[in-house]
Amino acid sequence: MSINEILQNAYALPLEERKELTKLLTKNIEDPMLSMDPYFYERREQLHQIKDDIRSGKMEMHDEDEFENEMDEFEKELILKYGN
């Protein structure tokens, strides 16, 4: 069972069992506020996957200038399309 599945099913547990599960799952988290975020683990897994994809070349990493140019072009397209 994945962490996400555990967290999704955790709401059906009694309060004391949820607290104990939260302690187990968050024992390596330095920020106590993260332990209150039920989607922290899901987002962390997604971030790690993105980083792995960038390293392997599956996902392209854009530099700041390229990003700015693409956003400028996109903004021009929106202005032409919607007339603002």
N, C-alpha and C positions, 0 to 999 in steps of 0.2 A: 504494500500500500504506500503510495507517495505521500509526501508531507501535505500536499494540497488536499488529497482525499481525506487525510486524517483531520485537517482543519475544517473541511466542509462537514464532516460527520461529528465533529466535536460539539457542535451546538445541541446535539441530542443528548449529550452526557449531562449528568448532574453537575452542579456548580463546583463542588469540591474536586471532582474528577477532571473537569475542565481546567481548574487552577493547576492541578498537578501536571497535566499534559502540557500546559503553557510553560511551566517551569522546565520540564524536560526538553521541550523544543527550543526554548530560548536561552538555554544555559550558556551558550557561547556568544550571545548578543550583548554588546557593551551598553547600548542605549536602551534603558528600560521602556521607553515609549514605543520602541519597535515591537516589543512583545505584545502590545495591545493592537497591533495592526494585523488582521487576519490574512491580508494579501501580501505581506512582506516576503514570504518565501517564494510565492509565485513570481513576483516581480524580480526577486534576486535570481531565480532560475532563468528568467527571460533575459536579464542583463548578462549573465554568464554566457548564454547561448549567443547573444549578439557579439560579445567580445570574441568568442571562439570563431564565429563566422567571419569576423573582420580579420582575425589572424590567419585563418585558412584561405582567405581570398573569396569566399562565397559572397560576402557583402563588401561593397566598396566604401572606403572611408574618404570623405571629401575634405579638402582643406577649406579654410575660412573664405578665401577669395572666390573659390569655385562655388561655394554655398551662396555667398552674397550675390554673385552673378546670376545663378539659377533662380534665386528668390526675386531679384529685380525683373527677370524675364517673366516669371510667373505673375508678378504684380501687374506688369504691363498687359499680359493676357487677360487678367481679371478686369482691368479697367476697360479694355476694348470690348470684352464680352458684356459687362454689366453697366458700363458708362459712368462710373463714379470717378 
